[in-house]
Amino acid sequence: MKSFYKILLITFLLSLTACDLFQVRDPEDPSQTKSSYRVPVEPKDVIQNLINAFKDKNSNDYKKNFSTGLPLVNRDFFFIPSGNVLSSFPTDWYVDEEFQYFNNLVTRSPQDIPITLSFTDEEYDIRADSTIYSAKYFLSVPVLNSEPKVFEGRLKFSMTTDINAAWIIYFWEDIAVQGSKSWSELKIAFY
Protein backbone atom coordinates (compact mmCIF):
# COMPACT_ATOMS: atom_id res chain seq x y z
CA MET A 1 0.00 0.00 0.00
CA LYS A 2 2.90 2.36 0.77
CA SER A 3 4.29 1.81 -2.71
CA PHE A 4 0.92 2.83 -4.21
CA TYR A 5 1.05 6.18 -2.39
CA LYS A 6 4.68 6.69 -3.42
CA ILE A 7 3.79 6.04 -7.06
CA LEU A 8 0.81 8.37 -6.79
CA LEU A 9 2.96 11.10 -5.21
CA ILE A 10 5.71 10.73 -7.83
CA THR A 11 3.11 10.82 -10.63
CA PHE A 12 1.58 13.94 -9.17
CA LEU A 13 4.94 15.69 -8.80
CA LEU A 14 5.97 14.75 -12.33
CA SER A 15 2.71 16.04 -13.76
CA LEU A 16 3.17 19.37 -11.94
CA THR A 17 6.63 19.88 -13.35
CA ALA A 18 5.60 18.77 -16.84
CA CYS A 19 2.77 21.26 -17.31
CA ASP A 20 2.78 25.04 -17.41
CA LEU A 21 0.13 25.33 -14.75
CA PHE A 22 2.16 27.72 -12.62
CA GLN A 23 3.93 29.57 -15.41
CA VAL A 24 3.20 33.23 -16.06
CA ARG A 25 1.54 33.69 -19.45
CA ASP A 26 2.66 36.25 -21.98
CA PRO A 27 0.79 39.55 -21.70
CA GLU A 28 -1.90 40.21 -24.28
CA ASP A 29 -0.80 42.42 -27.14
CA PRO A 30 -2.52 45.82 -26.63
CA SER A 31 -2.97 46.19 -30.39
CA GLN A 32 -5.25 43.15 -30.48
CA THR A 33 -8.91 43.98 -30.86
CA LYS A 34 -11.07 43.29 -27.84
CA SER A 35 -14.25 41.27 -28.37
CA SER A 36 -17.28 41.19 -26.08
CA TYR A 37 -19.48 39.56 -28.73
CA ARG A 38 -21.89 36.88 -27.54
CA VAL A 39 -24.15 34.66 -29.62
CA PRO A 40 -27.43 36.56 -30.03
CA VAL A 41 -30.00 34.02 -28.83
CA GLU A 42 -32.57 36.78 -28.35
CA PRO A 43 -33.04 40.27 -29.83
CA LYS A 44 -31.68 42.01 -26.72
CA ASP A 45 -28.33 40.30 -27.36
CA VAL A 46 -28.07 42.02 -30.75
CA ILE A 47 -28.51 45.41 -29.10
CA GLN A 48 -25.88 44.61 -26.46
CA ASN A 49 -23.51 43.36 -29.18
CA LEU A 50 -23.89 46.69 -31.01
CA ILE A 51 -23.08 48.62 -27.84
CA ASN A 52 -20.08 46.38 -27.18
CA ALA A 53 -18.80 46.67 -30.77
CA PHE A 54 -18.63 50.45 -30.36
CA LYS A 55 -17.06 50.24 -26.92
CA ASP A 56 -14.51 47.64 -28.09
CA LYS A 57 -14.08 49.34 -31.49
CA ASN A 58 -14.42 45.93 -33.12
CA SER A 59 -15.49 46.09 -36.79
CA ASN A 60 -15.90 42.34 -37.18
CA ASP A 61 -18.20 42.10 -34.16
CA TYR A 62 -20.18 45.04 -35.53
CA LYS A 63 -20.70 43.36 -38.90
CA LYS A 64 -21.94 40.13 -37.27
CA ASN A 65 -25.09 41.99 -36.17
CA PHE A 66 -26.34 42.47 -39.74
CA SER A 67 -27.78 40.15 -42.34
CA THR A 68 -25.40 39.16 -45.12
CA GLY A 69 -28.16 37.39 -47.02
CA LEU A 70 -28.08 33.87 -48.39
CA PRO A 71 -27.21 31.20 -47.35
CA LEU A 72 -27.70 32.28 -43.71
CA VAL A 73 -30.97 34.15 -44.12
CA ASN A 74 -33.28 35.01 -46.98
CA ARG A 75 -33.11 38.76 -46.31
CA ASP A 76 -30.38 41.23 -47.20
CA PHE A 77 -29.56 44.12 -44.88
CA PHE A 78 -30.92 47.50 -45.99
CA PHE A 79 -30.61 50.95 -44.40
CA ILE A 80 -32.90 53.97 -44.83
CA PRO A 81 -31.18 57.21 -43.77
CA SER A 82 -32.85 60.05 -41.89
CA GLY A 83 -34.85 62.46 -44.04
CA ASN A 84 -32.54 65.41 -43.36
CA VAL A 85 -29.68 63.79 -45.36
CA LEU A 86 -31.66 61.70 -47.84
CA SER A 87 -30.53 63.73 -50.86
CA SER A 88 -26.81 63.53 -49.98
CA PHE A 89 -26.80 59.89 -48.88
CA PRO A 90 -25.53 57.08 -51.17
CA THR A 91 -28.38 55.53 -53.18
CA ASP A 92 -28.08 52.03 -51.76
CA TRP A 93 -26.66 51.14 -48.37
CA TYR A 94 -26.12 47.46 -47.63
CA VAL A 95 -23.98 45.49 -45.21
CA ASP A 96 -20.68 46.20 -47.04
CA GLU A 97 -21.26 49.96 -46.82
CA GLU A 98 -22.22 49.56 -43.16
CA PHE A 99 -18.96 47.69 -42.46
CA GLN A 100 -16.87 50.23 -44.40
CA TYR A 101 -18.27 53.23 -42.49
CA PHE A 102 -17.79 51.53 -39.12
CA ASN A 103 -14.27 50.39 -39.95
CA ASN A 104 -13.36 53.96 -41.03
CA LEU A 105 -14.88 55.31 -37.82
CA VAL A 106 -12.81 52.94 -35.70
CA THR A 107 -9.53 53.60 -37.52
CA ARG A 108 -9.97 57.40 -37.48
CA SER A 109 -11.04 57.82 -33.85
CA PRO A 110 -8.53 58.00 -30.95
CA GLN A 111 -7.74 54.42 -30.01
CA ASP A 112 -7.63 54.88 -26.23
CA ILE A 113 -11.05 56.59 -25.92
CA PRO A 114 -14.17 54.44 -26.39
CA ILE A 115 -17.08 55.32 -28.63
CA THR A 116 -20.20 55.42 -26.48
CA LEU A 117 -23.56 54.14 -27.70
CA SER A 118 -26.68 53.98 -25.55
CA PHE A 119 -30.37 53.39 -26.13
CA THR A 120 -33.43 54.65 -24.22
CA ASP A 121 -37.19 54.27 -24.61
CA GLU A 122 -36.64 50.79 -26.02
CA GLU A 123 -39.56 48.81 -27.41
CA TYR A 124 -39.54 45.24 -28.70
CA ASP A 125 -42.45 44.16 -30.90
CA ILE A 126 -41.96 40.40 -31.06
CA ARG A 127 -43.68 38.57 -33.89
CA ALA A 128 -43.73 34.97 -35.12
CA ASP A 129 -40.55 35.12 -37.20
CA SER A 130 -39.17 38.60 -36.50
CA THR A 131 -38.86 41.45 -34.01
CA ILE A 132 -39.19 45.16 -34.56
CA TYR A 133 -37.02 47.16 -32.19
CA SER A 134 -37.40 50.91 -31.76
CA ALA A 135 -35.48 53.24 -29.47
CA LYS A 136 -33.86 56.61 -29.01
CA TYR A 137 -30.09 56.51 -29.47
CA PHE A 138 -27.23 58.59 -28.12
CA LEU A 139 -23.83 58.20 -29.77
CA SER A 140 -20.69 59.98 -28.58
CA VAL A 141 -17.68 59.82 -30.90
CA PRO A 142 -14.31 60.92 -29.50
CA VAL A 143 -12.31 63.53 -31.41
CA LEU A 144 -8.61 64.13 -30.81
CA ASN A 145 -8.00 67.36 -28.85
CA SER A 146 -11.66 68.36 -28.96
CA GLU A 147 -15.03 67.64 -27.42
CA PRO A 148 -16.70 64.43 -28.63
CA LYS A 149 -19.20 64.65 -31.47
CA VAL A 150 -22.71 63.70 -30.40
CA PHE A 151 -25.39 62.09 -32.56
CA GLU A 152 -28.96 61.61 -31.38
CA GLY A 153 -32.17 60.38 -32.91
CA ARG A 154 -34.57 57.46 -33.13
CA LEU A 155 -34.21 54.21 -34.98
CA LYS A 156 -36.15 51.14 -35.97
CA PHE A 157 -34.55 47.75 -36.52
CA SER A 158 -36.25 44.75 -38.06
CA MET A 159 -34.60 41.55 -36.85
CA THR A 160 -34.95 37.88 -37.68
CA THR A 161 -33.06 34.67 -37.01
CA ASP A 162 -30.62 33.07 -39.41
CA ILE A 163 -30.27 29.32 -40.08
CA ASN A 164 -28.18 29.04 -36.89
CA ALA A 165 -31.02 30.57 -34.82
CA ALA A 166 -28.91 33.69 -34.17
CA TRP A 167 -30.73 37.03 -34.27
CA ILE A 168 -29.60 39.60 -36.85
CA ILE A 169 -30.70 43.00 -38.15
CA TYR A 170 -31.95 43.03 -41.73
CA PHE A 171 -33.58 46.48 -41.88
CA TRP A 172 -32.68 49.80 -40.24
CA GLU A 173 -34.51 53.09 -40.42
CA ASP A 174 -32.86 56.19 -38.96
CA ILE A 175 -35.11 59.04 -37.80
CA ALA A 176 -33.61 62.48 -37.16
CA VAL A 177 -34.51 64.55 -34.11
CA GLN A 178 -34.78 68.33 -34.55
CA GLY A 179 -31.66 70.14 -33.38
CA SER A 180 -29.40 67.07 -33.31
CA LYS A 181 -27.11 65.34 -35.77
CA SER A 182 -28.43 61.93 -36.80
CA TRP A 183 -26.63 58.60 -37.09
CA SER A 184 -27.00 58.95 -40.88
CA GLU A 185 -24.81 62.06 -40.73
CA LEU A 186 -22.15 60.06 -38.90
CA LYS A 187 -22.28 57.39 -41.60
CA ILE A 188 -21.81 59.99 -44.35
CA ALA A 189 -18.86 61.57 -42.50
CA PHE A 190 -17.01 58.25 -42.22
CA TYR A 191 -18.01 56.57 -45.48
Secondary structure in CASP SS format (residue, H / E / C, confidence):
PFRMAT SS
TARGET T0000
AUTHOR 0000-0000-0000
METHOD secondary structure of the structure
MODEL  1
M C 1.00
K H 1.00
S H 1.00
F H 1.00
Y H 1.00
K H 1.00
I H 1.00
L H 1.00
L H 1.00
I H 1.00
T H 1.00
F H 1.00
L H 1.00
L H 1.00
S H 1.00
L H 1.00
T H 1.00
A H 1.00
C C 1.00
D C 1.00
L C 1.00
F C 1.00
Q C 1.00
V C 1.00
R C 1.00
D C 1.00
P C 1.00
E C 1.00
D C 1.00
P C 1.00
S C 1.00
Q C 1.00
T C 1.00
K C 1.00
S C 1.00
S C 1.00
Y C 1.00
R C 1.00
V C 1.00
P C 1.00
V C 1.00
E C 1.00
P H 1.00
K H 1.00
D H 1.00
V H 1.00
I H 1.00
Q H 1.00
N H 1.00
L H 1.00
I H 1.00
N H 1.00
A H 1.00
F H 1.00
K H 1.00
D H 1.00
K C 1.00
N C 1.00
S H 1.00
N H 1.00
D H 1.00
Y H 1.00
K H 1.00
K C 1.00
N C 1.00
F E 1.00
S C 1.00
T E 1.00
G C 1.00
L C 1.00
P C 1.00
L C 1.00
V C 1.00
N C 1.00
R C 1.00
D E 1.00
F C 1.00
F E 1.00
F E 1.00
I E 1.00
P C 1.00
S C 1.00
G H 1.00
N H 1.00
V H 1.00
L H 1.00
S H 1.00
S H 1.00
F C 1.00
P C 1.00
T C 1.00
D C 1.00
W C 1.00
Y C 1.00
V H 1.00
D H 1.00
E H 1.00
E H 1.00
F H 1.00
Q H 1.00
Y H 1.00
F H 1.00
N H 1.00
N H 1.00
L H 1.00
V H 1.00
T H 1.00
R H 1.00
S C 1.00
P C 1.00
Q C 1.00
D C 1.00
I C 1.00
P C 1.00
I C 1.00
T E 1.00
L E 1.00
S E 1.00
F E 1.00
T E 1.00
D E 1.00
E E 1.00
E E 1.00
Y E 1.00
D E 1.00
I E 1.00
R C 1.00
A C 1.00
D C 1.00
S E 1.00
T E 1.00
I E 1.00
Y E 1.00
S E 1.00
A E 1.00
K E 1.00
Y E 1.00
F E 1.00
L E 1.00
S E 1.00
V E 1.00
P E 1.00
V E 1.00
L C 1.00
N C 1.00
S E 1.00
E E 1.00
P E 1.00
K E 1.00
V E 1.00
F E 1.00
E E 1.00
G E 1.00
R E 1.00
L E 1.00
K E 1.00
F E 1.00
S E 1.00
M E 1.00
T E 1.00
T E 1.00
D C 1.00
I C 1.00
N C 1.00
A C 1.00
A C 1.00
W E 1.00
I E 1.00
I E 1.00
Y E 1.00
F E 1.00
W E 1.00
E E 1.00
D E 1.00
I E 1.00
A E 1.00
V C 1.00
Q C 1.00
G C 1.00
S C 1.00
K C 1.00
S C 1.00
W H 1.00
S H 1.00
E H 1.00
L H 1.00
K H 1.00
I H 1.00
A H 1.00
F H 1.00
Y C 1.00
END
